[in-house]
Amino acid sequence: MKGVVLAGGLGTRLFPLTKITNKHLLPIYDKPMIFYPIQTLVDGGIDDILIVTGGNNAGDFLKLLGNGKEFGLRHINYTYQEGEGGIAAALSLAEFFADNGPICVILGDNIFQLGIADSAKAFEQQREGARILLKDVEDPQRFGVPVFENGKIVRIEEKPGAPKSKYAVVGVYFYDRTVFGIIKTLKPSARGELEISDVNNYYIQSGKMTYDVMKGWWTDAGTFESLLRANNLVANSRL
């Protein structure tokens, strides 16, 4: 299984911090943000990795990461996203890299305490469909939220005003080779983006979605509040 780190976008919610750099190059305690999702993939047994970046600072990723020697890698792949179009649009750029095989997609601003190794192994045994990770949070309205019926996910609502569960879909997704065909059928949402929740809902409606509830803490780092939270969580974990 290959890994894809989505690290594009303009990071407007973190302006002016992102005026002269990509959000994913900002520090989380003692390392650049992008280090954490890469390490999460490597610790999960995934060492063939593509970085999807964009904006005016894409070259800085190459300067920082090189070929991934710091992570024990021999090579890192890169591709460039022009503008913004949503998570699913960014993922579509990885089709050539996936080469008709399964992938693990991780958002570049997601930080995990305990990693994804168990879920990666479970998905490899699953062989087809998709697998997502959930975490109970205090502010699910900021994320994709699963709706349950009889313990089964029946749909995911993107940033709902009145969340129907306390869980958020965290920024790690496991997909089989059919994901790129699914993305090609999507229409932009009211936000003008191709939503990853629409991809996940396609798998749910096809009866090919599984999930795990994460242990340990998790946070994104895409707002000032969550960026501070990520720094504090990582700092406290080193004590």
C-alpha positions in Angstrom: 0.0 0.0 0.0 1.2 3.5 -0.9 0.8 6.7 1.1 -0.4 10.1 0.0 0.1 13.3 2.2 -2.2 16.1 1.1 -0.3 19.4 1.9 -1.7 21.9 -0.6 -4.1 24.7 -0.1 -3.4 28.3 0.9 -3.9 28.1 4.6 -6.1 31.2 4.7 -7.4 30.4 8.2 -3.9 30.8 9.6 -3.1 34.2 7.8 -0.8 36.0 8.3 1.3 33.0 9.5 0.8 31.6 6.0 1.5 34.8 4.1 5.0 33.7 3.3 5.0 30.0 3.8 2.8 26.9 3.4 0.7 26.0 6.5 2.3 22.5 6.6 5.8 24.0 7.1 4.8 25.8 10.3 6.3 24.3 13.5 4.5 21.9 15.8 6.6 22.0 18.9 10.1 20.9 17.7 9.4 19.8 14.1 7.7 21.2 11.0 4.1 20.1 10.7 4.7 18.0 7.6 7.0 15.7 9.5 4.2 14.3 11.6 2.0 12.8 8.9 5.0 11.4 7.0 6.2 9.7 10.2 2.7 8.4 10.8 2.8 6.7 7.4 6.3 5.3 8.0 5.3 4.0 11.4 2.3 2.4 9.8 4.5 0.4 7.5 4.0 2.6 4.5 7.3 3.8 2.9 6.3 4.7 -0.7 4.9 8.2 -0.2 3.7 11.1 -2.4 3.5 14.7 -1.2 0.7 16.7 -2.9 1.5 20.4 -2.3 0.7 23.7 -4.0 0.8 27.5 -3.6 3.9 29.7 -3.8 6.2 27.7 -1.5 6.1 24.2 -3.0 9.8 24.2 -3.5 10.4 24.6 0.2 9.1 21.0 0.7 11.9 19.7 -1.5 14.4 21.8 0.4 13.1 20.5 3.7 12.4 16.9 3.0 14.7 16.0 0.1 14.3 12.3 -0.6 13.2 11.5 2.9 16.5 10.3 4.4 15.5 11.7 7.8 12.6 9.2 7.8 14.6 6.2 6.7 13.3 6.5 3.1 15.2 6.2 -0.1 12.8 8.4 -2.1 9.8 10.7 -1.7 7.5 11.6 -4.6 6.1 15.1 -5.2 3.2 16.6 -7.2 1.8 20.1 -7.5 -1.9 21.2 -7.1 -2.8 24.4 -8.9 -5.2 26.5 -6.8 -7.7 24.9 -4.4 -10.5 22.5 -5.1 -11.1 20.4 -2.0 -9.5 17.3 -0.6 -10.9 15.0 -3.2 -9.5 17.2 -6.0 -6.1 17.1 -4.4 -6.3 13.3 -4.1 -7.1 13.0 -7.8 -3.6 14.1 -8.6 -2.3 10.9 -7.0 -3.9 8.5 -9.5 -0.7 8.0 -11.5 1.2 7.3 -8.3 -1.3 4.8 -6.9 -0.8 2.7 -10.0 -4.1 0.9 -9.6 -3.4 -0.2 -6.1 -4.6 0.6 -2.6 -3.6 3.9 -0.9 -3.6 5.5 2.5 -4.4 9.2 2.4 -3.5 11.5 5.3 -4.1 15.2 5.6 -0.9 17.2 6.2 -2.2 19.0 9.2 -3.3 16.0 11.2 -1.3 14.9 14.3 -1.8 11.5 16.0 -0.6 10.2 19.3 -0.7 6.4 18.6 -0.5 6.1 14.9 -2.5 4.0 12.3 -0.6 0.7 12.1 -3.5 -1.4 13.3 -5.9 0.2 10.8 -3.5 -0.2 8.0 -3.2 -3.9 8.7 -6.9 -4.3 8.9 -7.4 -2.5 5.6 -4.9 -4.8 3.9 -6.9 -7.8 5.1 -10.1 -6.1 3.9 -8.8 -6.1 0.3 -11.5 -3.8 -1.2 -13.6 -0.8 -0.3 -12.6 1.9 2.1 -11.8 2.4 5.8 -12.0 5.6 7.8 -11.0 6.5 11.4 -13.3 8.2 13.9 -12.6 10.1 17.1 -15.0 11.6 19.6 -14.5 15.4 19.8 -16.0 18.4 21.5 -16.5 20.3 18.2 -17.7 17.8 15.6 -19.4 20.5 13.5 -15.9 21.4 12.2 -15.5 18.1 10.5 -17.2 15.4 8.6 -19.6 13.7 11.0 -20.8 10.1 10.7 -24.5 9.3 11.2 -25.2 6.0 12.7 -28.2 3.6 12.6 -28.1 0.4 14.6 -24.3 0.9 15.0 -23.7 1.2 11.3 -22.6 4.3 9.5 -25.3 5.3 7.0 -23.8 8.6 5.8 -21.3 11.3 6.6 -22.4 14.9 6.8 -19.8 17.6 6.0 -19.5 20.3 8.7 -23.2 20.0 9.9 -24.7 22.7 12.0 -26.4 20.2 14.2 -24.1 17.1 14.4 -25.9 13.8 14.8 -23.0 12.1 16.6 -20.0 13.2 18.7 -17.6 11.7 16.3 -15.4 13.3 13.7 -14.0 11.6 10.6 -10.2 12.2 11.1 -7.9 13.0 8.3 -6.8 9.5 7.4 -8.6 7.5 4.7 -7.8 4.0 3.2 -9.1 3.5 -0.3 -9.0 0.7 -2.9 -8.2 1.4 -6.6 -11.7 2.5 -7.4 -11.4 5.8 -5.6 -10.2 7.7 -8.6 -13.1 6.7 -10.7 -15.4 7.8 -7.9 -13.8 11.2 -7.7 -14.4 11.7 -11.5 -18.2 11.4 -10.9 -18.3 14.1 -8.2 -19.9 17.5 -8.6 -18.6 20.6 -6.6 -20.3 21.3 -3.3 -21.9 24.6 -2.3 -18.3 25.6 -1.2 -17.1 25.0 -4.8 -15.0 22.0 -3.7 -14.9 18.3 -4.4 -15.7 16.9 -0.9 -14.0 13.9 0.5 -17.2 13.2 2.4 -18.9 12.6 -0.9 -16.2 10.0 -1.7 -16.8 8.3 1.6 -20.6 8.4 1.2 -20.2 6.6 -2.2 -18.4 3.7 -0.4 -21.0 3.7 2.4 -23.9 3.4 -0.1 -22.0 0.6 -1.9 -21.7 -1.3 1.4 -17.9 -1.2 1.2 -17.0 1.2 4.1 -15.5 0.1 7.4 -14.2 2.1 10.3 -12.1 2.2 13.5 -12.6 4.4 16.5 -9.2 5.8 17.4 -7.4 5.5 20.7 -5.2 8.2 22.0 -5.5 11.9 21.2 -5.8 13.4 17.7 -6.0 16.9 16.4 -5.8 18.9 13.2 -3.8 22.1 13.1 -5.6 24.2 10.6 -6.9 27.0 12.8 -5.1 29.1 15.4 -6.9 27.2 18.2 -6.1 23.8 16.8 -2.5 24.8 16.0 -2.0 25.8 19.6 -3.7 22.5 20.7 -1.4 20.5 18.5 1.7 22.2 19.9 0.6 21.6 23.5 -0.3 18.0 22.9 3.0 17.2 21.3 4.9 19.1 23.9 3.1 17.4 26.8 3.7 14.0 25.2 7.5 14.6 25.3 7.5 15.3 29.1 
